[in-house]
């Protein structure tokens, strides 16, 4: 089975997930799998929750990217994988895994997936979602408070201590590797339509 791999990167709360889910809806008949970089946060069982909460989760070293790369290669070879499960409430990887089957279209989602060259080289299309910093901060604040049980103070502290500096150092520079830059991500219907056409052409060629 030929596999088309789409990478969707961009800053925190930029609209990546919205774009990814819309792509999933469009290519539902093509058999789509989504692999999030966030699944591959490293485990820190040696640390208590208070210490895990203080770690820098926006640096490339926070991820087991080598494992993610190996899993993607296995999926391309037609093999099942057991991907990790991560809890943002516990700030730790959970003991269970999820079995993922090979698919015609694999969408990779993560703020730093364009930062790693070996990971980039696996992608057929590289997308960067470009959204203003104030919009992203507002969205992240709402998401982390409502969905991840965080306090406003902790979210803002983390944003200005690690999220923004890491965005400036790693995420924003990775934009230069993108084939397509989409302002506002899944909320940009014109760009989404063009991206869908591009992906369809790739999938059809592989047929």
N, C-alpha and C positions, 0 to 999 in steps of 0.2 A: 504494500500500500504506500503510495506517495503521500507525503505529508507537507503541508504548507505551514510555516511557522511565522506568526505575526507578533512582533514585540511592541508593547505599548508602555512608554515611560513618561515621566513628567513629575513635577513637584507634588508634595503631599496635598491631597484634596483638590487636585487640579481638574478632575473630571475623567480620570483614567478609567475608573471602574464603570462609570456610566457609558463610556465609549465601548469598553469591552463587552458589557452586557448587551448593548445594541448590536454589536457585531455578532454575538452569540445568537441573538434572535434572527438576524438576517441569514446566517449560515447554518441554521438548525438542521436543515435537510442534508447538509454536508458532513455531519458528525463532528461536533466541536468540543474540544477540551480546553479548559482554562487552567493555567498553572501560575499561581501568584508567588512572587519572590518572598512575600511575607510568610508563606508556609515554611520557609527554610531559615528562619531565624534560629540561631544556635541555642541549644539547651544550656541552662545555667542552674542545674540542680544543686550545685555546691553553694549557691548564694540564697539568703533569705529574701522574701518578697521585697522588703524595704530596699535592699541593695540592688536587686534586679531592676527595680523601678528607676534607679539612678543611672543605669547603663546608657551608652550612646547607641541608639537603635537606628541611626541614620548614616552610619559609617559603613563602607563596604565590608569591613571585617566583622560586622554583626551577623552576617549571613553565611550559611553553608552553601555558597554559590557553586563550589566544585561538585557537590552532591546534586544540585539542581541541574547542572550541565550534564552530568552522567545520566540522570533520569530522562532528560530530553533526548539524549542520544539513544537510550533504550526504547523510548516510545517511537522514535523514527525507525528503529529496527523491528518494530512490530511487537515489542515485549511490554507486558504489564509492569507497572511500578507500584511501590507503596510509598506515597508521599507523606511527609510529616504533617502534624496538626499543631497549630500554635495558638495559645490563649493570650489575648491582649489584656485580660483581666489579671491573670496570674503572672504575666510577663515571662512566660516559659513555654517550652515545647511540652505537649502532652504525650503520655505513653502510647496512645493509640495511633494508628496510621490509616490512610484511606487508599484503597486500590484504585488506580487510574489505568484505563485501557487506552491503547493507541487510537488515534483519530485522524481524520483527513485534514482537519485544521486545528492547530494548537495555538492558542493565544497566551502569550506571556505578559504578565502585568506586574509592574513594580517601578519604584522611583529610580532605582539604580541599575536596571537591566541593560542599559546602553553603556554603562561605565566599564563593564567587563568585556574585553575583546573576544575571548573565547565564546562567551555567551552571544555576543553580537553576531559572530560568524555563523551561528546556527540559524539566524533569522533570515527569512525571505523578504520581509518588509519591516522596516524599523520606523516606528511612529513616536513622536514626542508631543505631548499635550502641553500647551503653553498658556498658562493662566496667571493673571496678576496676583502678586503676593498678598494683597489685602483680601482678595476674594478667597484665596486658598486658606488663609488663616481663619477667616470667619467660618468656612465650611468645616475645617478641622476641629475648631472649638465645639461646634454643635455636635459633630459626629462623636468625638471622644467623650463628651459629657453624657450624651443621650444613649450611645451604643456600647461604650466601653467603661462606664461607671467612674469616669475621671472627674476631678474637681476642676473648676475654671482656673484656679491658681496653678495647679500642677500642669495643665495643658499649656498655659502661657509660659510658665517657667521652662518647660521642655522645649517649646518652640524657639525661644530666644537663646537658650543655652546650647542646644544641639541641632535642632531641625533646620533653622535658618542658616547657621554657619555651614552645615553639611550640604545644604542645597546650593549655597554659593560655591563651595569647593568641589563638589562632585556631580550633583544633578544638573545644574545649569550648563556646565561645560560639556556634558554628554550630549547636549542638544545637537552639536555639530555632526554627530554620527547618524542623525535621523534622515531617513529618506523623505519623510513627510512630517511637517510641523502643523499641528491643528490647534488654533486658538479655541479655548473653552471646551475642548474634548467632545464628549457625546452630545453636548448642547449645540454644536455647530453642525446643522443638518446638511449644509452644502458640502462641507469638507467630508462629512461622514459618507455622503453619497459617492463622492469621488474615490474615497478609500475603498468602499465596497466594490466599485467597478474594477479597481486595481487588483483586489484580492480575487475576484471572480475570474479575471483573466489568467491569473496564476493557477488557480485550481483547474480551470478548463484546459490549460496547456498541459498540465500534468496528467489529465485524463488520456 
